[in-house]
Amino acid sequence: MSARPPGEARIGLRHGAGGPAMRGLVESLFAAGQREDAPDRIGLGALDDGALLRVGARWLVFTTDSHVVKPVFFPGGDIGRLAVSGTVNDLAMMGATEPLGLSCSVILEEGFEREALERIQASIDATCREAGTFVVTGDTKVMGRGELDGVVLNTAGIGFAERPVRDDGLRPGDRILVTGTLGDHGLAVMARRHDLGLGEELRSDVAPLNGLVRAALAAGGEAVVAMKDPTRGGVASALHEMAAKGGVGVLLQEAELPVRPAVRAAAELLGLDPLQVANEGKALLGVRPEAAKRVLEALQAHPLGRDARCIGVCTPERPGAVILDTGFGRRLVAEAEGELLPRIC
């Protein structure tokens, strides 16, 4: 077993933030005792959005996620829509855009309102229909009052990928595409939680992306070489991970970053960087340069990709680094060290 890093005697919120602390915890503890990847299996040690299991000529993609958000209802969505979308999107990021089915386990606090639970279930059903899938199995547990804060959902999903897409395929010259505006989910939840009085201009982007990704893969084929959804830790964390695995640097153009004016204003007010804020309905795609234009056009033709942009390019310099060109100079884009907003997804 790996030695415990100094000062790591207890788990902190940063270990669930999607950044380097969480990756370190998974690598040093949860993945340490698992079998290594094999030609017919890519598992936990790869730290991808799911596992790949060879079944005949195809790959079965298997993913699981737990969902905790406060409040459970927020502008643009709720924990039910979040749970289904998160699992569908993790499958899609690995090339499985037609999910065979999902599981959903519900853990409730004693006293949780039945009306709220019915709203959540209705949202789960509606989001499944939107994604073209079903909840086929599940479980329910109830804990004592005060032992849990309301409700926790765990979902898992399976689907086949004819050509799996990993998050480690970037090479120098590849273009980085994002499917829409940044920071919508995190700032919408923060505004509602803390009653910031910013009205309904801030709305979560939470949505199942499998149809959008299917269109991108149809347009780009094997030229789509890496995908990741920038949830916890935002675009900054996702790109750091993709760059490190691919052995490339990523140069972003600030002028091309799509950020809604309300999100930009709220982020400036709160001292946050939209690149570090969670998204729940966006994807990052690494695309070979010759296919970037047609993939971008396919994204922009889809209702969920109208604000898609090419935001950067991969370089051989500074592998693992993400650099922002502001138009006046360049600066390193850092990953957030801690949890900007706990219980967000």
N, C-alpha and C positions, 0 to 999 in steps of 0.2 A: 504494500500500500504506500502511496506517495506520502512524504512527510507533510505535515500541516504547515502552511505558510505562517510566518510570524504574525502574531496578533489576530489569528483566525480562530480563537477558541469558541466563539459564538457566531451565529448567523445574523447578519444585518439585512436591512432592506435592500442594500445595494446588491446583495447576492441574487435578487430577483429582478434586477433592472435591465437585463438583456445586454449588459456591457461586459467588460473584461472580468469583473469580480464573479459574475454568474458563470461565464465560460470557464473560469478557473475552477470553480466549485464542481461543475459537471465533469471536467477533465480529470481532476485530481481525486474525485470521490465516486460519483455515480458511474462514470464510464471506465474507471480504472480496472474493475474486476470482470468486465465483459469480454467476450471473445473478440479477437481482432476481425476486421473486415476480411471477406473472402470473395472470390470471383462471383459467387452467387448470392452475396449478402453485403450490404453496406449499412452499418448500424449506428449505434449511439456515439461511438468514437468519432464519427465524421462531423458531428455537430451541425448537421444539416436540418432542413425543416421536417424531415421524416426519415424512415428507414426504407431501403429498397431490398426486396426479396425476389429472386429469380423464380418465375413460375413458367416453365416451358420457354417459349420464345419471347415472353413479355416480362415486364417487371411489375410486381405488386408494390405499391407505395402505401405505407402504414404510418399514421401520425396520431399523436394525442396531445391534448392541451387542457389546462385548467383555467377557469375564468373567474376573476374576482374584480369587481368594479364598484366604486362608490361615487355617486348614487347608482343604483341598478337601472334607473331610467334617466336618460340624459338626452339633450337635443340631438335628434338624428338617429337614435337607437336605444338599445337596452341590452341587458346581459344575455338575453336569449339570442338576439340577432348577432351579438358579438361572438357567442360561442360557436354558432353554426358557421358564420363567416370565417372565423379564425381557423377552423379545421379545414373547411373547403379550400381556403387560400393556401394553407400549408401543403395540401395535396397538389394544388395547381402549380406552386412554385417548383415542384419536382416533376412536372409534366403530366400529372394525372388530373385532367380537366373534366372528367366525367365520373364523379365519386359514386361508388357502388352503394355505399350506405354509411351511416354514422351511428355511433353509440352516444348516449347522453345520460350521465349520472348526476342526480340532483341531491345536494346536501342542504338541508333546511334547518334554520333555527326554530325551536319551539316558539309559537306565537306569530310566525310569519303570516302575513295576510293572504288568505286564499285568493282574493281578487287580484292581488299583485302577481301571484303565481299563475293565475289564469292568463293574465296579460303576457307574462313571459312565455308561456306555452304557445299562445297564439302567435307570438313573434317568431318562435322557433319554427312553427309550422309554415308561416309565410316565407321565411328566409330559405327553408328547405325547398319550397316550391320554386322560389327564384333561382336557386342553384341547381334545380333538377335532381334532387336527391331526397333521401328519407332517413329518419331515425328508426333503426331497425331493432335496437336493443338498448337497455338502460338499467338503471338502479336508482333507488330512492332511500335516503337516510334522513333521520331527524335527530338533531342534537339538542341538548338542554338549553334553556334560556340563558344567554350570556356566554355560552360555549362557542358561539359562531355569530358573526355579524350578518345576519339575514340569510343569504343564499350564496352557495358556490356551485358552479357547474363544471363538470368534466366531460369533454367530448373527445371521441376518437373517430378516425375515418380511414377508409380503404378505397383504393382505386387503381386501375392499371395505367401504366405509361408505356407506350410503344417505344419511345425514346426518352429515358429519364434525363432530366436537367439538374445538374448539381449546382452548388453555389461557388465552386472552385475553378470555373472554366475561363476566367478572364485572362487575356493576353494583351501585350502592348498594341495599341491601335484600336482596340475594341471601344465602342461607344457605350455610354451609360445612359439609359432611358428611364424616366420615371413616368408612371401612368397618370399622374395628376398632382394636385396641389398638396403642399406639405403642412403638417402640424395640426390639421383640422380636428382630429379625434382628441388628442391630448388637451388642447386648449378649450374645447367644448366641455369636456368633463371637468376640467379645473374651474372654469367659469361657473358651471352649475353647482359644483360642490361648495365653492367658497362665496357664492352669491355675489359675483363681481359686478353685476348690473350692466352686462354688456349686451343684453337683449338676446334675440334669436339669431343674430348674425353669425355666431359661432355654432356650427353644427358638425357633429361627428361625420366622418366619411365612411363609417362601417358598412361593408357590402361584400358579398361573395364575388370573387374576381375570376372564377373559372371560365366564364364565357369570354371575357376580355383576353385572358391569357391564351385561350384556344385560338382566338383570332390572330394574336401575335405569333403564335407558333405556326399557324397555317401560312402566314405571310413570310416568316423568316426561316422556317425549317431548322436545319442543323446550324444555321448562323446565329440562332439564339443559344448562347453558350453558358449563361448563368442567370439565375433568378433568385430573388429574395424579397419577402415583404418586410418593410421597415416598421415593425411594431415597437416593442419596448426598446428604448435607446435611439429610435428614429433612424433617419437616413445615415447619420454619422456612424452609428454603431454597425448598421448593416453593411455599409461600404467598407469600413475598417476590416470587418470579418472577410468579406469577399476579396478585398485587396490582398490581405495577408495570405489567404489560401491560394490565390492565383499567382502570388509573387510579383505583383505589379503595384505601381502607384496610381492614384486616381486624381486627376485634375478637374475640378468643378468650375463652372463659369457662373458666378453669382447672378449675372444678368439673365441667365436662363432658368433660374430656380423659380418654379411656380408657387407663389405664396399668396393667398387671398389677402386683400388689404386689411380686413378685420382681424385675421390671424396675425399678420405682421404688427399691427398696432397693439394687440394684446400681448404679443411676445415682447415687444419693446417695453411696454408698461411693466411687465413682470420680470424683465431682465433675462428672458429665455431666448435660446437660439432655435428657430424652427427646424433646423437640421437635427436637433437632438430630441424633438418632441414626437411622441408616438403617433402612428397612423394605423388605421384598421381597414382601409379600403384602397391601398396603393401598393404597387409593386415596382421593384427595381429590376431592370433587364440589362444584361450585358450582351451586346450584339456585335458581330463582326462588321467592320466599317462598310463593306459593300452592300449589306442588307439593312443598314440602320434606317435609311429613308423609307423603305417600303414597310418596315415594321412600325415605324412611327406613324405613318399614314393609316395603317390598319388599326392602331390604338386610337387615333383621333377620330376614326369613323365609328367607334363604339361609344354608346352613351356614357360609359364609365371612364372613357379615356379621352374625352374632349380636350382636357387641359394637359395632355401628355407632352413631354418635352425631352429633347436630348440635352442633358445637363453636364456631360463631361466626357472625358476620354481617358483611357488607360495608358500609362507611360512606363518605360523600363526604369525610370529613376525613382528612388526612395520606395522600394517595395513595402507594402503594408501601410503606407501613409496616404492620407486624404488631404488634398491641398485645395484651397478656395482662391480663385482669381477674382478679386473684387473690382477689377478695372483700373485700380490705382496701385495695386500691388498684390502680393500673395501672402496667405497665412495658412498655417496648419489648422485643420479641423479636428478638434479633440472629441473623444467620446466622453460622455458625462460619467463622472466617477461614482456618483450615487444615484438614487432614485429621484428624478425630478418631481414625480407625482406618484406616490404609491397607490396600489389598487386601481389600476387604470385599464387592465385588460385580462 
